[in-house]
Amino acid sequence: MAAALAAMVFAFSLSGCAKAATSEGGQASAAKPVVYTTFFPVTDLTSRIVGDKMEVRTIIKGNQEPHDFELQTSDRAEISKADLIVYNGAGMEGFVADLRDAVGDDSRFLDLSEGLTLLQSKDAAGTDHATVNPHTWLSIKNAQAELESICNKVSAMDPANAAYYRANLESARSEFKALDERFERELASVPADKRYFVTSHAAFNYLADDYGLKQVAVTGISPEDEPSANQLATIADFVEQHGIGTIFFEGTATPKVAETLARTTGAKTSTLYTMERLTEDEAALGYLGLMERNLANLMESFGE
């Protein structure tokens, strides 16, 4: 009888330990390091590296415009608790300086533009927007460097999972390299005098620089910028002189000024994704899927 009772007690003790372990495991899962990323491309790149080892949350979602986004006080308080805040940099997110001051710990921030060669916002029509262009992620080559920066940062934060992060980096790098090579191969077939493309705002300097293309932008760095009458006339003349048949805009809405330019010059409109504002369906394509669409749309325009 005593032996049976002892066995029951022992079994109950094991059951209790199992429950405790499950509970502790659940808490450990809930206590994953929290990483805040500023907007879609930063989120996509970060998620590829951290996988299921960290919880990634996006600050600027959906159709919110990153260029002029203002962080609410309540959001600032919550984001300040994050283990890591990853942002594009190069002046893209105006709220980051205040957030860094509020957090008071620069080691909890990662600026993805550090170490990249930053370009000025000049275009092939001679329009000078006189500032650093922050759209660094639209270069697949830059994106590969940014993936490595993320890997290095989270590996230093969480050395126990460094091999996991490195494996994710190598996997992502092979996909990004393959798409970069595809861009180079397909765009190499376009004659030099046909490599002009017109966009609704000056986002594609880095992509153009990578592959020897020439961007002409209707507006400046932000899609909210408006060109002067003289700038618009210069671009219209350029479009007609070079026989450009497509005016590119981003996402689901064509800016009125781009529509006017297309109508004036007889060009059609098409899409190049900057990834700044996306629908759920567009976001589901991911960085690589959206860049593949950009390539397809560029090649179609060059074939006109």
C-alpha positions as CSV (number, residue, x, y, z in Angstrom):
1,M,0.0,0.0,0.0
2,A,2.8,2.4,1.0
3,A,4.7,1.5,-2.2
4,A,1.6,2.2,-4.3
5,L,1.0,5.5,-2.6
6,A,4.6,6.5,-3.1
7,A,4.3,5.7,-6.8
8,M,1.2,7.8,-7.1
9,V,3.0,10.7,-5.4
10,F,6.0,10.3,-7.7
11,A,3.7,10.3,-10.8
12,F,1.9,13.4,-9.6
13,S,5.2,15.1,-9.0
14,L,6.3,14.3,-12.6
15,S,3.0,15.6,-13.9
16,G,3.5,18.8,-12.0
17,C,7.0,19.2,-13.3
18,A,5.7,18.7,-16.9
19,K,3.0,21.3,-16.4
20,A,5.6,23.7,-15.0
21,A,7.9,23.1,-17.9
22,T,5.1,23.7,-20.4
23,S,4.2,26.8,-18.6
24,E,7.7,28.0,-18.5
25,G,8.1,27.1,-22.2
26,G,5.0,29.2,-23.0
27,Q,6.4,32.1,-21.1
28,A,9.7,31.8,-22.9
29,S,7.9,31.8,-26.2
30,A,6.0,34.9,-25.1
31,A,9.2,36.5,-23.9
32,K,10.9,36.4,-27.3
33,P,12.9,39.6,-28.0
34,V,10.7,42.2,-29.6
35,V,12.0,44.0,-32.7
36,Y,10.2,47.0,-34.1
37,T,10.8,47.8,-37.8
38,T,9.7,51.1,-39.4
39,F,7.9,50.0,-42.6
40,F,7.4,47.2,-45.0
41,P,10.8,46.6,-46.7
42,V,12.6,46.9,-43.3
43,T,10.1,44.4,-41.9
44,D,10.5,42.0,-44.8
45,L,14.3,41.9,-44.6
46,T,14.3,41.7,-40.8
47,S,11.8,38.8,-40.7
48,R,13.9,36.8,-43.2
49,I,16.8,36.8,-40.8
50,V,15.1,36.5,-37.3
51,G,12.6,33.9,-38.4
52,D,10.7,32.6,-35.4
53,K,13.4,33.5,-32.8
54,M,12.2,37.1,-32.4
55,E,8.8,38.9,-32.6
56,V,8.8,41.5,-35.4
57,R,6.3,44.4,-35.2
58,T,5.9,47.1,-37.9
59,I,5.5,50.8,-36.9
60,I,4.2,52.2,-40.2
61,K,1.5,50.0,-41.7
62,G,-0.6,49.7,-44.9
63,N,-1.3,53.0,-46.6
64,Q,0.5,55.3,-44.1
65,E,3.2,57.4,-45.8
66,P,6.7,56.8,-44.3
67,H,8.1,60.2,-45.5
68,D,5.9,62.3,-43.2
69,F,4.8,59.7,-40.6
70,E,4.5,61.1,-37.1
71,L,4.8,58.8,-34.1
72,Q,2.1,59.1,-31.5
73,T,3.1,59.5,-27.8
74,S,1.4,56.3,-26.8
75,D,3.2,54.4,-29.6
76,R,6.5,55.9,-28.6
77,A,6.2,54.6,-25.1
78,E,5.5,51.1,-26.3
79,I,8.2,51.1,-29.0
80,S,10.7,52.4,-26.5
81,K,10.5,49.0,-24.6
82,A,11.7,47.1,-27.7
83,D,14.9,45.1,-27.6
84,L,15.8,46.4,-31.1
85,I,14.5,49.1,-33.5
86,V,15.5,48.6,-37.1
87,Y,15.0,51.5,-39.5
88,N,16.0,52.4,-43.0
89,G,17.9,55.6,-42.3
90,A,19.2,58.1,-44.8
91,G,16.6,60.6,-43.6
92,M,13.6,58.3,-44.5
93,E,12.0,58.2,-41.1
94,G,11.8,61.7,-39.6
95,F,10.6,60.5,-36.2
96,V,13.6,58.3,-35.4
97,A,15.8,61.1,-34.0
98,D,13.2,61.9,-31.3
99,L,12.7,58.2,-30.6
100,R,16.4,57.7,-30.1
101,D,16.4,60.6,-27.7
102,A,13.5,59.1,-25.8
103,V,15.1,55.6,-25.6
104,G,18.5,56.9,-24.7
105,D,20.3,53.8,-25.8
106,D,21.8,53.8,-29.3
107,S,22.7,50.1,-29.0
108,R,19.0,49.3,-29.4
109,F,18.8,50.9,-32.8
110,L,20.0,49.6,-36.2
111,D,20.3,52.1,-39.1
112,L,20.3,50.0,-42.3
113,S,21.8,52.9,-44.4
114,E,25.1,52.8,-42.5
115,G,27.9,51.6,-44.8
116,L,25.9,52.2,-48.0
117,T,26.8,54.6,-50.7
118,L,24.1,57.3,-50.6
119,L,23.0,59.0,-53.8
120,Q,21.7,62.5,-54.5
121,S,18.2,62.9,-56.0
122,K,19.2,64.0,-59.5
123,D,17.6,62.6,-62.6
124,A,18.2,62.3,-66.3
125,A,16.0,65.3,-67.2
126,G,18.3,67.6,-65.2
127,T,15.9,68.0,-62.3
128,D,17.8,68.3,-59.1
129,H,15.9,67.6,-55.9
130,A,19.0,68.6,-53.9
131,T,18.9,66.1,-51.1
132,V,20.1,62.6,-50.3
133,N,17.8,60.0,-51.7
134,P,16.6,57.6,-48.9
135,H,15.2,54.8,-51.0
136,T,18.2,52.6,-50.5
137,W,16.2,49.3,-50.3
138,L,15.2,49.6,-54.0
139,S,18.7,48.4,-54.9
140,I,18.8,44.6,-54.5
141,K,22.5,45.0,-54.0
142,N,21.9,47.3,-51.0
143,A,19.2,45.0,-49.7
144,Q,21.8,42.2,-49.5
145,A,24.1,44.4,-47.5
146,E,21.2,45.3,-45.2
147,L,20.4,41.6,-44.7
148,E,23.9,41.1,-43.5
149,S,23.7,44.1,-41.1
150,I,20.6,42.7,-39.6
151,C,22.2,39.3,-39.2
152,N,25.3,40.7,-37.5
153,K,23.2,42.8,-35.1
154,V,20.8,40.1,-34.0
155,S,23.6,37.5,-33.7
156,A,25.4,39.9,-31.3
157,M,22.2,40.3,-29.3
158,D,21.4,36.5,-29.3
159,P,24.6,34.6,-29.8
160,A,23.0,31.3,-28.9
161,N,21.0,31.5,-32.2
162,A,23.8,33.0,-34.3
163,A,24.1,29.9,-36.5
164,Y,20.3,30.0,-37.2
165,Y,20.5,33.7,-38.2
166,R,23.5,33.0,-40.4
167,A,21.7,30.1,-42.1
168,N,18.8,32.4,-42.8
169,L,21.1,35.0,-44.2
170,E,22.7,32.5,-46.6
171,S,19.3,31.3,-47.8
172,A,18.1,34.9,-48.4
173,R,21.3,35.9,-50.0
174,S,21.0,33.2,-52.6
175,E,17.5,34.3,-53.6
176,F,18.4,38.0,-53.7
177,K,21.6,37.3,-55.7
178,A,19.6,35.3,-58.2
179,L,17.1,38.2,-58.7
180,D,19.9,40.7,-59.0
181,E,21.5,38.6,-61.7
182,R,18.1,38.3,-63.5
183,F,17.8,42.1,-63.4
184,E,21.3,42.4,-64.9
185,R,20.7,39.8,-67.6
186,E,17.4,41.1,-68.8
187,L,18.2,44.8,-68.6
188,A,21.5,44.3,-70.4
189,S,19.4,43.5,-73.5
190,V,18.0,47.1,-73.6
191,P,19.8,49.5,-75.9
192,A,21.5,52.4,-74.0
193,D,19.4,55.0,-75.7
194,K,16.2,53.2,-74.5
195,R,17.0,52.9,-70.8
196,Y,15.0,55.9,-69.7
197,F,12.0,55.6,-67.5
198,V,9.7,58.2,-66.0
199,T,8.4,57.8,-62.4
200,S,5.8,59.7,-60.4
201,H,8.4,60.4,-57.6
202,A,12.2,60.2,-57.3
203,A,12.5,56.8,-55.7
204,F,14.5,54.7,-58.1
205,N,17.9,56.3,-58.2
206,Y,19.6,53.3,-56.6
207,L,17.9,50.8,-58.9
208,A,18.8,52.9,-61.9
209,D,22.4,53.2,-60.7
210,D,22.8,49.5,-60.3
211,Y,21.8,48.6,-63.9
212,G,22.7,51.7,-65.9
213,L,19.2,53.0,-66.2
214,K,18.2,56.7,-66.3
215,Q,15.3,57.8,-64.1
216,V,13.2,60.9,-64.7
217,A,11.0,61.9,-61.8
218,V,7.8,63.9,-62.0
219,T,8.0,64.8,-58.3
220,G,10.7,64.9,-55.6
221,I,11.7,62.5,-52.8
222,S,8.2,62.4,-51.4
223,P,5.1,61.5,-53.5
224,E,3.5,64.5,-51.8
225,D,5.9,66.9,-53.5
226,E,4.6,68.9,-56.5
227,P,6.7,69.9,-59.5
228,S,6.8,73.5,-60.8
229,A,5.2,74.3,-64.1
230,N,8.8,74.6,-65.6
231,Q,9.8,71.2,-64.2
232,L,6.7,69.6,-65.6
233,A,7.3,71.2,-69.0
234,T,10.9,70.0,-69.0
235,I,9.8,66.4,-68.3
236,A,7.1,66.5,-70.9
237,D,9.6,67.6,-73.5
238,F,12.0,64.9,-72.4
239,V,9.3,62.2,-72.7
240,E,8.4,63.3,-76.2
241,Q,12.0,63.7,-77.4
242,H,12.9,60.2,-76.2
243,G,9.8,58.5,-77.3
244,I,8.9,57.3,-73.8
245,G,5.6,55.4,-73.8
246,T,5.0,54.8,-70.0
247,I,4.7,57.0,-66.9
248,F,5.2,54.9,-63.8
249,F,3.5,55.5,-60.5
250,E,3.5,53.5,-57.3
251,G,0.9,51.2,-56.0
252,T,-2.9,51.6,-56.5
253,A,-3.3,55.4,-57.0
254,T,-1.9,57.4,-59.8
255,P,-1.0,61.0,-58.8
256,K,-2.9,63.6,-60.7
257,V,0.2,65.2,-62.0
258,A,1.4,61.9,-63.4
259,E,-2.0,61.4,-65.0
260,T,-1.8,64.8,-66.5
261,L,1.7,64.2,-67.9
262,A,0.6,60.9,-69.4
263,R,-2.4,62.5,-71.0
264,T,-0.3,65.4,-72.4
265,T,2.3,63.2,-73.9
266,G,0.1,60.3,-75.0
267,A,1.9,57.9,-72.7
268,K,0.2,55.1,-70.7
269,T,0.6,54.5,-66.9
270,S,2.0,51.5,-65.2
271,T,3.3,50.6,-61.7
272,L,6.7,50.5,-60.1
273,Y,6.5,49.5,-56.4
274,T,8.5,51.6,-53.9
275,M,7.0,49.4,-51.1
276,E,6.2,52.5,-49.1
277,R,2.4,52.0,-49.2
278,L,1.0,48.6,-50.0
279,T,-2.3,46.8,-50.0
280,E,-2.5,43.5,-48.1
281,D,-2.3,41.6,-51.4
282,E,0.7,43.6,-52.6
283,A,2.5,43.1,-49.2
284,A,1.8,39.3,-49.5
285,L,4.1,39.2,-52.5
286,G,7.1,40.1,-50.3
287,Y,10.1,42.2,-51.3
288,L,11.3,39.7,-54.0
289,G,7.9,39.3,-55.5
290,L,7.4,43.1,-55.8
291,M,10.8,43.6,-57.3
292,E,10.1,40.9,-59.8
293,R,7.0,42.8,-60.8
294,N,9.1,46.0,-61.1
295,L,11.4,44.2,-63.5
296,A,8.6,42.8,-65.6
297,N,7.0,46.3,-65.9
298,L,10.3,48.0,-66.7
299,M,11.0,45.4,-69.5
300,E,7.5,45.9,-70.9
301,S,8.0,49.6,-71.1
302,F,11.4,49.3,-72.7
303,G,10.0,47.0,-75.4
304,E,7.4,49.6,-76.5
